[in-house]
């Protein structure tokens, strides 16, 4: 709190901002029971596409 280097303004007391630049992309297809849906995009394909277009992919998984 009070730091201005990140450009995100003041944080509320007790609030933690871990990493405001990361994004999580959830692709449809595999549900919580482990069953595949009728439609979906495999996360590995999305990761490959993003990496080929200059996005740094940190990790990809079935979670």
N, CA, C and O atoms as CSV, one atom per row, in Angstrom:
chain,resi,resn,atom,element,x,y,z
A,1,UNK,N,N,0.842,-1.187,0.000
A,1,UNK,CA,C,0.000,0.000,0.000
A,1,UNK,C,C,0.881,1.242,0.000
A,1,UNK,O,O,1.905,1.278,0.682
A,2,UNK,N,N,0.496,2.236,-0.744
A,2,UNK,CA,C,1.257,3.474,-0.797
A,2,UNK,C,C,2.324,3.485,-1.873
A,2,UNK,O,O,2.873,4.545,-2.174
A,3,UNK,N,N,2.640,2.328,-2.470
A,3,UNK,CA,C,3.611,2.290,-3.558
A,3,UNK,C,C,2.935,2.731,-4.852
A,3,UNK,O,O,1.771,2.415,-5.098
A,4,UNK,N,N,3.671,3.454,-5.663
A,4,UNK,CA,C,3.082,3.963,-6.900
A,4,UNK,C,C,3.709,3.358,-8.147
A,4,UNK,O,O,3.262,3.640,-9.259
A,5,UNK,N,N,4.752,2.517,-7.979
A,5,UNK,CA,C,5.461,1.963,-9.127
A,5,UNK,C,C,4.575,1.091,-10.003
A,5,UNK,O,O,4.802,1.010,-11.210
A,6,UNK,N,N,3.559,0.428,-9.420
A,6,UNK,CA,C,2.745,-0.509,-10.186
A,6,UNK,C,C,1.603,0.159,-10.935
A,6,UNK,O,O,1.043,-0.444,-11.850
A,7,UNK,N,N,1.246,1.371,-10.580
A,7,UNK,CA,C,0.214,2.102,-11.305
A,7,UNK,C,C,-1.209,1.666,-11.045
A,7,UNK,O,O,-2.102,2.044,-11.803
A,8,UNK,N,N,-1.463,0.879,-9.996
A,8,UNK,CA,C,-2.807,0.393,-9.727
A,8,UNK,C,C,-3.500,1.121,-8.582
A,8,UNK,O,O,-4.569,0.690,-8.151
A,9,UNK,N,N,-2.939,2.186,-8.086
A,9,UNK,CA,C,-3.585,2.958,-7.035
A,9,UNK,C,C,-3.467,2.308,-5.666
A,9,UNK,O,O,-2.795,1.290,-5.501
A,10,UNK,N,N,-4.132,2.913,-4.688
A,10,UNK,CA,C,-4.077,2.410,-3.312
A,10,UNK,C,C,-4.926,1.152,-3.152
A,10,UNK,O,O,-5.960,0.996,-3.800
A,11,UNK,N,N,-4.473,0.268,-2.284
A,11,UNK,CA,C,-5.215,-0.945,-1.968
A,11,UNK,C,C,-5.962,-0.746,-0.662
A,11,UNK,O,O,-5.501,-0.023,0.221
A,12,UNK,N,N,-7.107,-1.382,-0.541
A,12,UNK,CA,C,-7.877,-1.317,0.696
A,12,UNK,C,C,-7.100,-2.021,1.807
A,12,UNK,O,O,-6.361,-2.966,1.530
A,13,UNK,N,N,-7.249,-1.584,3.047
A,13,UNK,CA,C,-6.559,-2.242,4.165
A,13,UNK,C,C,-6.886,-3.738,4.205
A,13,UNK,O,O,-8.048,-4.131,4.103
A,14,UNK,N,N,-5.859,-4.558,4.354
A,14,UNK,CA,C,-6.052,-6.003,4.422
A,14,UNK,C,C,-6.167,-6.691,3.075
A,14,UNK,O,O,-6.318,-7.912,3.023
A,15,UNK,N,N,-6.098,-5.938,1.979
A,15,UNK,CA,C,-6.225,-6.515,0.646
A,15,UNK,C,C,-4.841,-6.788,0.081
A,15,UNK,O,O,-3.951,-5.944,0.191
A,16,UNK,N,N,-4.648,-7.958,-0.522
A,16,UNK,CA,C,-3.372,-8.312,-1.144
A,16,UNK,C,C,-3.556,-8.444,-2.647
A,16,UNK,O,O,-4.498,-9.090,-3.106
A,17,UNK,N,N,-2.674,-7.844,-3.402
A,17,UNK,CA,C,-2.686,-8.002,-4.848
A,17,UNK,C,C,-1.444,-8.813,-5.202
A,17,UNK,O,O,-0.323,-8.310,-5.119
A,18,UNK,N,N,-1.647,-10.071,-5.599
A,18,UNK,CA,C,-0.515,-10.948,-5.846
A,18,UNK,C,C,0.211,-10.602,-7.141
A,18,UNK,O,O,1.423,-10.391,-7.126
A,19,UNK,N,N,-0.493,-10.543,-8.236
A,19,UNK,CA,C,0.118,-10.202,-9.514
A,19,UNK,C,C,-0.963,-9.680,-10.450
A,19,UNK,O,O,-1.714,-10.469,-11.022
A,20,UNK,N,N,-1.054,-8.382,-10.613
A,20,UNK,CA,C,-2.131,-7.806,-11.420
A,20,UNK,C,C,-1.954,-8.006,-12.917
A,20,UNK,O,O,-2.845,-7.646,-13.686
A,21,UNK,N,N,-0.841,-8.565,-13.353
A,21,UNK,CA,C,-0.579,-8.714,-14.774
A,21,UNK,C,C,-0.931,-10.113,-15.283
A,21,UNK,O,O,-1.135,-10.285,-16.485
A,22,UNK,N,N,-1.007,-11.101,-14.417
A,22,UNK,CA,C,-1.303,-12.467,-14.842
A,22,UNK,C,C,-2.773,-12.608,-15.206
A,22,UNK,O,O,-3.637,-11.922,-14.659
A,23,UNK,N,N,-3.034,-13.504,-16.133
A,23,UNK,CA,C,-4.407,-13.807,-16.526
A,23,UNK,C,C,-4.591,-15.318,-16.516
A,23,UNK,O,O,-3.693,-16.059,-16.915
A,24,UNK,N,N,-5.734,-15.767,-16.070
A,24,UNK,CA,C,-6.069,-17.180,-16.117
A,24,UNK,C,C,-7.143,-17.369,-17.177
A,24,UNK,O,O,-8.172,-16.693,-17.163
A,25,UNK,N,N,-6.896,-18.290,-18.093
A,25,UNK,CA,C,-7.859,-18.579,-19.155
A,25,UNK,C,C,-8.414,-19.971,-18.897
A,25,UNK,O,O,-7.662,-20.942,-18.817
A,26,UNK,N,N,-9.713,-20.063,-18.770
A,26,UNK,CA,C,-10.365,-21.348,-18.548
A,26,UNK,C,C,-11.035,-21.751,-19.852
A,26,UNK,O,O,-11.893,-21.034,-20.366
A,27,UNK,N,N,-10.639,-22.903,-20.384
A,27,UNK,CA,C,-11.229,-23.363,-21.638
A,27,UNK,C,C,-12.295,-24.406,-21.331
A,27,UNK,O,O,-12.071,-25.277,-20.491
A,28,UNK,N,N,-13.447,-24.341,-21.987
A,28,UNK,CA,C,-14.496,-25.328,-21.741
A,28,UNK,C,C,-14.077,-26.686,-22.295
A,28,UNK,O,O,-13.246,-26.772,-23.198
A,29,UNK,N,N,-14.649,-27.717,-21.755
A,29,UNK,CA,C,-14.380,-29.047,-22.274
A,29,UNK,C,C,-14.330,-30.105,-21.195
A,29,UNK,O,O,-15.040,-31.106,-21.294
A,30,UNK,N,N,-13.515,-29.921,-20.163
A,30,UNK,CA,C,-13.383,-30.892,-19.081
A,30,UNK,C,C,-14.032,-30.307,-17.834
A,30,UNK,O,O,-13.641,-29.237,-17.366
A,31,UNK,N,N,-15.036,-31.019,-17.291
A,31,UNK,CA,C,-15.722,-30.470,-16.120
A,31,UNK,C,C,-15.107,-31.003,-14.824
A,31,UNK,O,O,-14.143,-31.767,-14.856
A,32,UNK,N,N,-15.664,-30.599,-13.702
A,32,UNK,CA,C,-15.117,-30.945,-12.392
A,32,UNK,C,C,-15.166,-32.451,-12.108
A,32,UNK,O,O,-14.395,-32.948,-11.287
A,33,UNK,N,N,-16.059,-33.175,-12.773
A,33,UNK,CA,C,-16.152,-34.625,-12.559
A,33,UNK,C,C,-15.186,-35.401,-13.449
A,33,UNK,O,O,-15.074,-36.622,-13.332
A,34,UNK,N,N,-14.484,-34.689,-14.342
A,34,UNK,CA,C,-13.545,-35.347,-15.244
A,34,UNK,C,C,-14.158,-35.781,-16.556
A,34,UNK,O,O,-13.507,-36.450,-17.358
A,35,UNK,N,N,-15.414,-35.403,-16.784
A,35,UNK,CA,C,-16.093,-35.737,-18.033
A,35,UNK,C,C,-15.875,-34.638,-19.062
A,35,UNK,O,O,-15.788,-33.459,-18.721
A,36,UNK,N,N,-15.787,-35.039,-20.319
A,36,UNK,CA,C,-15.629,-34.060,-21.388
A,36,UNK,C,C,-16.987,-33.554,-21.847
A,36,UNK,O,O,-17.937,-34.327,-21.967
A,37,UNK,N,N,-17.075,-32.251,-22.102
A,37,UNK,CA,C,-18.288,-31.647,-22.612
A,37,UNK,C,C,-18.399,-31.852,-24.111
A,37,UNK,O,O,-17.494,-32.396,-24.743
A,38,UNK,N,N,-19.513,-31.415,-24.672
A,38,UNK,CA,C,-19.732,-31.560,-26.112
A,38,UNK,C,C,-18.791,-30.674,-26.917
A,38,UNK,O,O,-18.378,-31.039,-28.018
A,39,UNK,N,N,-18.453,-29.512,-26.370
A,39,UNK,CA,C,-17.552,-28.601,-27.068
A,39,UNK,C,C,-16.412,-28.231,-26.141
A,39,UNK,O,O,-16.493,-28.401,-24.924
A,40,UNK,N,N,-15.366,-27.730,-26.730
A,40,UNK,CA,C,-14.237,-27.292,-25.922
A,40,UNK,C,C,-12.985,-27.129,-26.766
A,40,UNK,O,O,-12.906,-27.624,-27.891
A,41,UNK,N,N,-12.024,-26.439,-26.215
A,41,UNK,CA,C,-10.736,-26.229,-26.868
A,41,UNK,C,C,-9.672,-26.768,-25.923
A,41,UNK,O,O,-9.586,-26.312,-24.783
A,42,UNK,N,N,-8.859,-27.725,-26.360
A,42,UNK,CA,C,-7.804,-28.231,-25.480
A,42,UNK,C,C,-6.855,-27.108,-25.056
A,42,UNK,O,O,-6.409,-26.311,-25.882
A,43,UNK,N,N,-6.559,-27.058,-23.774
A,43,UNK,CA,C,-5.707,-25.995,-23.238
A,43,UNK,C,C,-4.340,-25.976,-23.907
A,43,UNK,O,O,-3.750,-24.908,-24.070
A,44,UNK,N,N,-3.825,-27.144,-24.300
A,44,UNK,CA,C,-2.518,-27.202,-24.956
A,44,UNK,C,C,-2.533,-26.437,-26.281
A,44,UNK,O,O,-1.541,-25.805,-26.643
A,45,UNK,N,N,-3.650,-26.494,-27.000
A,45,UNK,CA,C,-3.755,-25.751,-28.261
A,45,UNK,C,C,-3.816,-24.247,-28.016
A,45,UNK,O,O,-3.192,-23.467,-28.735
A,46,UNK,N,N,-4.565,-23.851,-27.004
A,46,UNK,CA,C,-4.647,-22.426,-26.666
A,46,UNK,C,C,-3.268,-21.920,-26.243
A,46,UNK,O,O,-2.850,-20.836,-26.651
A,47,UNK,N,N,-2.568,-22.698,-25.433
A,47,UNK,CA,C,-1.227,-22.310,-24.985
A,47,UNK,C,C,-0.269,-22.165,-26.160
A,47,UNK,O,O,0.493,-21.201,-26.230
A,48,UNK,N,N,-0.308,-23.119,-27.078
A,48,UNK,CA,C,0.566,-23.074,-28.259
A,48,UNK,C,C,0.272,-21.829,-29.089
A,48,UNK,O,O,1.193,-21.134,-29.518
A,49,UNK,N,N,-1.004,-21.548,-29.314
A,49,UNK,CA,C,-1.395,-20.365,-30.085
A,49,UNK,C,C,-0.893,-19.088,-29.413
A,49,UNK,O,O,-0.309,-18.227,-30.070
A,50,UNK,N,N,-1.121,-18.966,-28.108
A,50,UNK,CA,C,-0.690,-17.769,-27.390
A,50,UNK,C,C,0.827,-17.609,-27.440
A,50,UNK,O,O,1.331,-16.505,-27.651
A,51,UNK,N,N,1.555,-18.711,-27.246
A,51,UNK,CA,C,3.019,-18.653,-27.277
A,51,UNK,C,C,3.526,-18.216,-28.649
A,51,UNK,O,O,4.487,-17.452,-28.744
A,52,UNK,N,N,2.885,-18.697,-29.706
A,52,UNK,CA,C,3.289,-18.326,-31.067
A,52,UNK,C,C,2.976,-16.872,-31.388
A,52,UNK,O,O,3.490,-16.321,-32.361
A,53,UNK,N,N,2.134,-16.255,-30.570
A,53,UNK,CA,C,1.760,-14.853,-30.788
A,53,UNK,C,C,2.331,-13.934,-29.709
A,53,UNK,O,O,1.793,-12.856,-29.457
A,54,UNK,N,N,3.413,-14.361,-29.081
A,54,UNK,CA,C,4.156,-13.487,-28.181
A,54,UNK,C,C,3.715,-13.441,-26.734
A,54,UNK,O,O,4.227,-12.628,-25.963
A,55,UNK,N,N,2.774,-14.294,-26.342
A,55,UNK,CA,C,2.329,-14.324,-24.946
A,55,UNK,C,C,3.171,-15.353,-24.198
A,55,UNK,O,O,3.313,-16.487,-24.656
A,56,UNK,N,N,3.727,-14.970,-23.060
A,56,UNK,CA,C,4.522,-15.900,-22.257
A,56,UNK,C,C,3.562,-16.773,-21.447
A,56,UNK,O,O,2.855,-16.282,-20.567
A,57,UNK,N,N,3.546,-18.053,-21.749
A,57,UNK,CA,C,2.673,-19.003,-21.058
A,57,UNK,C,C,3.457,-19.603,-19.897
A,57,UNK,O,O,4.491,-20.240,-20.098
A,58,UNK,N,N,2.960,-19.394,-18.687
A,58,UNK,CA,C,3.665,-19.897,-17.504
A,58,UNK,C,C,3.412,-21.374,-17.284
A,58,UNK,O,O,4.345,-22.135,-17.025
A,59,UNK,N,N,2.166,-21.785,-17.385
A,59,UNK,CA,C,1.837,-23.194,-17.189
A,59,UNK,C,C,0.487,-23.495,-17.811
A,59,UNK,O,O,-0.345,-22.608,-18.002
A,60,UNK,N,N,0.290,-24.760,-18.119
A,60,UNK,CA,C,-0.962,-25.248,-18.678
A,60,UNK,C,C,-1.274,-26.560,-17.980
A,60,UNK,O,O,-0.385,-27.394,-17.807
A,61,UNK,N,N,-2.524,-26.757,-17.578
A,61,UNK,CA,C,-2.849,-27.998,-16.893
A,61,UNK,C,C,-4.322,-28.324,-16.939
A,61,UNK,O,O,-5.143,-27.520,-17.381
A,62,UNK,N,N,-4.645,-29.518,-16.476
A,62,UNK,CA,C,-6.039,-29.986,-16.418
A,62,UNK,C,C,-6.589,-29.793,-15.016
A,62,UNK,O,O,-6.974,-30.765,-14.366
A,63,UNK,N,N,-6.631,-28.569,-14.543
A,63,UNK,CA,C,-7.127,-28.304,-13.197
A,63,UNK,C,C,-8.222,-27.278,-13.225
A,63,UNK,O,O,-8.764,-26.925,-12.177
